[in-house]
């Protein structure tokens, strides 16, 4: 259960809504305005793979991924028919299994114990081939007759079911803290097995409370061994080297699959060998297998609702800290339970689920890595990720589109995530909304994005902007039209949202973004752009437009600079926003490439280039800042900071000398910069070394 949800909330979800909304409003009041550059950094740092793989280090853009096309294969019915719970095991099933079964170290360990003790307990996850291993263990010991047993009401009744010489299999014995299995209980069972000359294999869940009872931890053989066995049974060994070298086969083996999925893929691979399907069909099988697995998770009785909520939460927080996914899953469980059974109080098993068991259920793996935070990376964070990276997308799409009864609870939960104070959680709420928009745009807009954009607080607007940004990156149709309409519309919160989204998207769609921003500037009433007083902060919308331009300048650079420089002298509306944006860009003291100011580095490279156009345009912007009554004090402050940085960095000093040299061509600027350099002093009151050297170099003494 999350820190924000108490047992009382779980018991009374309706009464808790008003209190929860009040807490959200109070939390949002405390959240400061986040600069566009910081918002972009959080989006890149915390976005999930289905979005962040489209983001390069310094700009948005597609750098990887693949598309499986539109061909799908449907096998019909359930992927695997469950065996009979009790009665003889058909000999044909045993013979068929023996032809493809492959052993492993754990199998050999279990065989040794079964041979000596007549009884072995296999502890392993569902769908890992536990039952197949049990049957093969009995067969290896020469037992011709095999029977499946029903799980007994009590363990003491089990010896009565073992009444003849045979091999017995008891699957899914329920063993819990309230119903533990003790070694003393096995004594009478072993005596009965000895008496009738029988052997027994029992399978249990990994979480079974076995106490001191010895067991063997079951893990299936490698997927390649299983696939090899199924394929070569039909094709022979000669065909395997060529088939195993296919790209579709290599990609299939990289991901985690159940033994039944491996068998199904083997059938497709044999069909490909016979010329009945092409390699694209093999690739499409993996997508179908994921869809089948997700459907089973959501529609079958097991896993239970609490574990279903965890699976959905993990889909939102894939490759994020496990504890965050597990904590927030409880909130989703409470909401789903209130829909499913409103008259029964939701009970969250606080210590009921082991991390290992949950990851096995999810076909996920854990790993230790550094977590990105606003204070820097934190080492040693345990994160969880689905083994098949297609699972999160499929799982969220299926919950949203095929189980609409869950939408109210699911949407409310995502809105709750957007009010969390952690950047990771807020970003993942937006990314979930983006993926749901790809599945059903109108519903995602109505349930999530529009309520955020129409909210009262800028942090909700930012979540809407992030969601639309990622939806555009995912190729959701009409998002660009939505952004343009909002950017030029009459609703202030939606204009804010669209302007921020354009700023984030600018490095990918800079021409479209710049055109929309210029249009928005001219639609803004003149009274909203500030009065020009030196000590007056620009209004919020003007700051947002400047933030968006700042991102464009720093990420795209020359093309955006050229457009804005051309409007600097001819368009007074654009000039106000462009100067503020350029001043904010100059305020960055370092970037990802170096510890030097990015605009100063940009100027140095432009000045050294064969075409000096960009250098002249940068100089024109600086000249405009120095002659502008509103921006002059802050512009001089930026230059002062660069002079201090030059004390310890010769390259910064060289670039600054070149820029200042281009600026002192007018008497007014010469006087300004000379005064500036003469007033940059150290703690002892002396002019700093870099300021002194620059004055002499520019002959300003």
N, C-alpha and C positions, 0 to 999 in steps of 0.2 A: 504494500500500500504506500502511495506517495505521501510525502510530508504534508501536502496540502489537503489530503483527504482523510478524514477521521472515520472511525467506525460509525459515528452518528450520521455522517454524510452518506455512507454506504447504505445505512438502514432507511434513511429518509431522503432519497434523491430529490424529491420535489421541494421539500423544505430547505434543502441545502442550496438550491439554485440562487435564491436571493442573496444568501451569505457569500456564495462563491462569486457572484457578479460584483458584489461590493468589494471583495478582496481584489478582484481583477482591476476594478476602477482605481482602487487605492494604489495597486502596484504600478499601473500605467501612469498615474500621476507622477511617480517617482522616477520614471525612465526618462533620461535626458534625450534631447535631439541628437541623433547619430549622423555624423557627416557622411556624405555619399561615398567618399573613399574608404572609410571604415566599414560601411555597409557592404561595399564590394568585396573587401577583404574577408569579412565574415561569410559572405555567400560562397566565395571560393574555398575557404578553409573548412566549412561545415557542410557543404552540399553533398548529397549522396552521389554514388558513382554514376547513376543514370543521367546526372546533370554535370557533375564535376569532371567527367571524362571529356566533356565538350569544351572545357575551359582550359586554355593554355596558361602558362605561368603569368604572362604579362597582358594577355588579351583573351577575350572570349573567341572561341572558334573550334570547329570540329577537328579533333586530333586522333580519334580512334573510334572503335566500335564497329558493329557490323549489322547487316539487315538480313533477315532470314527469308524475305519474300512473302508471298501470300499463299503458298501451297501448304495444305495441312493434310495429315493422315489421321483418320479416325478408325480405331480398331474395334469399336463397338463394345458395349457392356462394360463390366468392371475389369480392371487390369488383372485381377487375380481372384479366382474363386476360392473362398475359404474351405479348407478340408473339413470333413465330418468331425464332430467333436468326439464321438465315441464309436467304437467298433473296429473291425479289421481294416488294416491299411491295404488297399489293392496292390497285388503283386506287380501289375503293369506300371503303377506309379513309382514303385521302388526301382524297377528295372530302368525306366526312362531316366529317373534321377541319377542312377549310378553311372549312366553313360556320360553325363556332363559334370558330375560333381568333382570338385577339386579340393583337396585337403590343404591344411596349413598347420603352423606350429600349435595353435590353440586346439585344433582338431586332434592332433597327436597327443596332446596333454590330456584332453578329455577321454580319449580312447584308452590310455593307460589307466586312468582312474576307474573307468567303467569295467575294465577287465579285472581289476583287483577288488573293487568294492561292490560290483554288480549294480551300482547306482552312481549317477553323476548329475550334477545340477549345472546347467548352462545359463549364465547371466548375460543378457545382451538385449539390445534395442529391438523394437519391432521392425519387421521388414528387413532384417539382416540375414535371413536364411537359417534362423535357429532351428526350425522344425526340420528342414532338409538335413542339417547337420546331425540332428538327433536320429533320424532314420538311417543315415549312412553309418553312424557309430554302431548301431545295432547290426547292420548288415556286415560290417567289417568283422564282427565277432561270430559270423556264421549263423545268425538267427534268421530262419526262413519265415516264421510267423510273427507278424507285428500287429499291435493293436494300439489305437488311440484311447486315452482315458478322459473321462469328464473330470474337471476339477472338483474335488470332494467338498461337501459342506464343512467338514472339519478334517484336519490332516489325519486324525486317528482312524478315520473311516477308509483311508486309502489302502491299507493292506488287504482289506476284504475284496477289493477290485482286482488284486493280483492273485489269480486262482489257478493259473496253469503255466506250463513252460512255454514262454514266448518273450518277445521283446516289446516293452511297453513305452509309450511316449505320452507324457503329460505336459501339455503346453499351457503357458500363461497361468501358472499357479499364483494365486493372489497371496502375497506375503507382505505385510505392512507392520508398522509399529504397534498397531492394535491387534495384529494377528501374526506374530513373528513365528519363524521356523526355528526350532531348537534341536540341537544335536540329539538330545535324548529321544525326541520323537522319531528319529530315523532308525533307532535300534530295532524296534519291532518290525519296521518295514524291511530292513535288511534281512532279518530272520525269515520273514515270509518269502523274500526273493530267493534265499538259499534253499528254503524248503521245497519250493516248486521249480527250482533251477531256471529262474527268469532274470531278466535285466531291465532296468528302468532308466530313462532319461527324462529329466524335468527341466523345463525352461521357465525362467522368471525375468521380470524387468530388472534393469540395472539398479533401481532404487529399492529393490526388495530387501527387507530387514532379515538378513540371514544370521546375524549374530556371529557365533564362531563356527557355523556350519561351512565346511569347505565347498568351494564352487570353482568353476572355470569361467573366466570372462571370455565371452564369444565375440570374435570379430571375424567378418567374412574374409575370404581370400581376396587378393587384389582383383580389381575389375577386369584387368587385361587377361588374367588367367581364366576367369569365368567366361568372358567373351570368346577367348580362344577355344575353350572346350565346346561351347555351343556351336560355333561356326565350323570348326574342323570336323565335328561329328558328321556334317553333311558334305562339306567341300573337300575334306582331306587336308593334310598338312601342306601340300604343295601350293595351295592358293593363299595360305595365310600371310606370307610376307608381303605380297602385293596388296591384299585387302587391308592389312594393318597400317600400311603407309598412306592410306587415303586421308586427306585433310579432315573430312567429317568424322572419321574414326578417331583420329588424334584428339580432336576437340571434344568428342564424346567422352573419352577416357580421362581427360583432364578434370572433368566435373564428377561430382558424387552421384551415384545412382544405386537404387535398390537392385537386388538380384533379379527381380521380375522385370525391371526396366532393361537390364542388360540382356535378358532372354528375348524381350521384344525387339531390341535393337539388333540382336543377332539374326532374327528372322528377316529384318530389312536388309542386313548386310548380305545374307545368303541370296535374297531376291536381287540385289544389285549384282552379285556375282553371276547370276543367271541372265542378266540383262533385262530384268523386269522393272527396274527403277534406276534413276540416275543418282548422282552424288548429292544433288540438291534435295532429293527426297530423304536421304540419310540425315542431312543437316536439319531438315524440318522436323524430323522425329524428336530431336532433343527438345524443341519448343513444345511439342505435343506432350511429351513425358512430363515436363514441368506443369503444364496445364492440368494434366490428370492428377498429379500429386496434390496440387493446390485444391482441386475440387474435392478430393478425398478428405483433406484436412477440414474443410469447411462444412461438408455435408454429412459425414459419417458421425456416429455417436462418439467415437474417440478420435482425436483428443477431446477432452471436455471443454466447456466454455472458457474456463480460466486459461487453459493452454492455447485455445484459439485466439484469445485476446493477446497473449504473448506473441504468437506468430505474426499477427497483424502489426503489433508494436515493433517487432524486430524488422518487419518490412519497411517501416518508416525510419528506423534507426539502424539500418544495415551498415556494418563497418563503423559503428559508434560504440561507446562504452556499454558493455552488457548491462551494468547496473542501471543505467538510464532507461534502456529498453524495458527491463523488468519492472522498475519502479513505476513508470508511466503506464505500463500494461494494466496495472491494477485499476487505474482510473477508467480505462476502457471496459474492463470486465464489469465494474460496478454499473456502468451505463447500459451495457448489453444485458446484464442480468435484470435490471429494472424494466427493460422492454420484454424480456422473455418470461419473467416470473415476477410481476410487480408486487404480489402479495407475500413474497418470501424475502426475508432479509438476506442481502448478499454477504457471504462469509468469505473473506480473503484468507487463504492458508498462508500466513506470514512466513512460516518456516517449512512449508510443505513440499516445495519443489527444488530439486537440486539443479545447480547450473549445468552440470554434465548431462543430466537426463533431458533437460530442455533443449540443449544444443543438439543432442542426438535426434530428438523428435523433429527439430526444424531442419535437419540435414545441414547444420551449420557447424562452424569451427570457431574456436576461440584463439586469440593471439594477444600478446602483450606488445604495446606500442606506446608512443608518446601522444598525449591528447593536446590539441591546439587550444589554448585559452588566451584571454586578453592579457594575461600576465606572462605569457610565454608557454613553451611546451612542458607538459608534466609527464615525466617518465613513469613507466610501469603501470599503465592503464590497461585493464583487460577488456578487449573489444571482441565483438562477435560479428560474424559474417556468414551469410548463406554460401554454401559451396558452389551453387549454381547462381551466377549473377543475374539470371533472368527471373529468379523467384520473386524478389520484392515487387517488381513491376506487375507480374501476373497476379500475385496475391492481392495487391491493392485494387487492381482492375476488377477482379472477380468479386471482391467484397462490395465494391461500389455498383457494378452493373448487374450482377446476377443475384445479389441478396439485398434488394432495396429496403427491406424491413430493418436492416441494420443501419441505414443511412442516418436517421436522426441521431442515434447514439454516437456513431462514428464521426459525423460532422461536428457534433458538440465537443467531442474529445479533441479533435484537431484544433478547433477554436480555442480550447483551453490551453493547448500546447503553445499557441501563438502568444499567450500572455505570460509564459514562463520567462524568468529573468535570464536564463542561460541562452547565449547566442546559438549554440548548437540546436537546442530544442526549438527555438523560434524559426531557424532556417529550415529544419526538417518539417515543421508544420507547413511552411510555404512550398517545399518541394513535394510533399504529399499532395497538396492542392493542385500543383502543376501536373502531376501524374494523373490525378483524377480528372483534371480538365482535358487531358488527352483522351481519356476514356469516355467522358461525357461532359462537354464544355458547358452547356447550359445549366446543368445541375451543379457543377462545381462553382460556377459563377454565382448562382442563387444561394447555395448553402454556405459558401466560404469567401470567395474573393470579393464579391460586392458588399457583404456585411463588413468586411475589413476596410474596404475603401470608403464606405459610408460611415465609418465609426467616428468617434469624437477625438481620438488620440493619434498622434503621428506614428506611434509604434505599430498600430494596426495598419495604417496606410503603408508603412514600410513592408509589412508582411504581404500585403496585396501586391505591392510592386515587385517583391522577390518572386511571388508566385507567377505573376504574368511574365516576368523575365525568363524564368525557367520554362514556362509553357511555350514561349516563343522559341527558346533553344531546342525544345523537344519537337518543334514543328507543328504545334497545334494551329489549325486553320483559324483565320479571322482575328487572331490576337493582335496583329499589327493594326487592323482596323479599329479594334477596341481602344488601343493605346492612343491612336491619332484622335479619335472622337473624344476621349477623356481629356487629352492634353489641350484641346482647343474648346472644350465645353465650358459650361457655366458653373459646375459643381466644384468648389474649391478643393475638397478632399480628393476627388478623382483627378483633378489637374495635378495635384501634388504627387499622387500615386503614379500617374503616367510619366511625369517629368523624371521622377526617380528611376522608373523602369527604363526610360530612354537613356538615362545616364549609364545604367548598368549594361545595357545592350549596345551602347554606342560603338565600342571597339569592333563589333561584328557588323553592324548595320549603320556605319557612321554617316553615310549620305542621307538615308531615310531619317535617321535620328536628328541630324543637324537641321534638315528641312522642317521637321515637326517642331523642334525647339524654337527656330526662328519665327515660325508661324505663331507659336504660343506667346512669344515676346511681344509681337505686334498686337495680340488680342488682349494683353494685360493693360488695364487703364493706367495712364501716366501717373496718377496719384499713388499707385501702388509700387512704384519703383524707387521711391525715396526722394527726399527734398534736396539732397546734396550737402547737408551739413556734415562736417568732419566727424563729429562724435555720434552720429546717428547710425544705428544698425539698419541694414536693408531689411525690408519686409520679408516674411517667410518665403513667399513664392519666388521673389527675386533671388533669394539665397539658393533655392532649389534649382532654378535655371542656371545659376552660376556653378553650382555643384556639378550639374550634368555636363556643362561645357568644360569644366575643369577635368573631369574624367576623360572626355573626348580628347582634349589637348594632350594630356599626359600619356594616353594609351595609343592614339592614332597619330598625333603630332602633325607632320607637315601638311597633309591635305586639309585638316581642320584649321590649322593656323592660316593657311592661304585664304580660305574662305572668309574667316573673321577679319583678317588684315584688310581684305578688300572692302569690307563694310565699315571699318573703323572710322573712316573720315566721312562716309556718305550716309550712314544710318545711325542717328542719335540714339534710337531705342536699343539697337544691338550693341552700340558702343558701351552703354552703361553696364549691361550684363557681361559683355566680353572682357572689359577691364577688371571687373570683380572676379571673374573666373580666372583670368591670367594671374592676378595678384594672389589668389588662393593657391594656384599651381606653384607659384614661386615660393610660397610658404613651406613647401615640403623640403626638408633638409637632407633627405636621403631616399633612395628607392631600392628596389630589389637587386639592382645591378651593382650598386656601390653605395658608399657612405657620403657621397657628394650630392648637392642639390640637383635634382633631375633637370630642371629648366636650365641651370647653368651648364650642366654637361651637354644638354641639347644644343645650347648656343655654341659651345666650343667645337662640337662636331660639325655644326652647320658652317661656322666660320672657316673651318679647315677644308670644307668640301669644294669641289670644282665649281658648283653653282651656289653662289652666296645668297640666293633669294631668301631662304629661310632665316639666315642670320640677319638680313636687313629687316625682315618682318618682326623678328623678336626684338630687335632694337627699336622699331617703331612702337611696339607695345610698351616697352620700358619708357620711351620718351613720353608716350601718352599718360602713363601712370604718374610720372614726375611732374607733368604740367597740369594734372587734374587736382583740383582743390580737395576733393573728397579723399582720394587715394594717396596723395603725396606723402603724408606722414607714415602710413603703413609701408609704402614702397621703400622709403628711406630706411625704415626699420629692417626690412628684408635685406637690403644692401649692407646695412651695418652688421647683421648676423653673418652674411657671407664673408665680410672682411675678417671677422673674428675666426671663422672656420679656416681662412687662408693662412692664419698663423702657423698651423700644423700640417698644412697640405699644399705643397708647391703646385700641384695640378689645378686645385681650386683657385689659387692665386693667379696662375697663368690665364685661366679662363676668365676670371674676373677682370684682369687687366685688359683683356681684349674687349670685353663688353663695355667697361667704363671708357675705354679709348674711343669706342664708337659713339658714346653718349655725350662726351665733352666737346663735341664739335660746335655747340651753341654756347654763347656766353652765359646764359642763365643756368644751363646744366653744368657748365664748368664751375660756376660759383657754388652751386648746390653740392656737387660731389667733392669739391675741394674742402668745403666746410665739413661735410660728412667725415672725410678721412682725417681731418684735424681733430675731430671730437671722439674718435674711437680710441678709448684709453683703457689701460689695464688697471688693476686694483691699486697700483701706486700712483695713478694719475698721469702716467707717461703714455704717449701715443704708442699703440701696439706696433710690433715690428712689421707686420704685413701692411698696415695702414701707412706706415712711413715709407716702405718700399714702393707701394702703389703711388703715393704722392710724387715721389721722385721719378718714377717710371713715366708718369703722365705729365711731368713738369708742372705740377700744381702748386709747388712751394712758392 
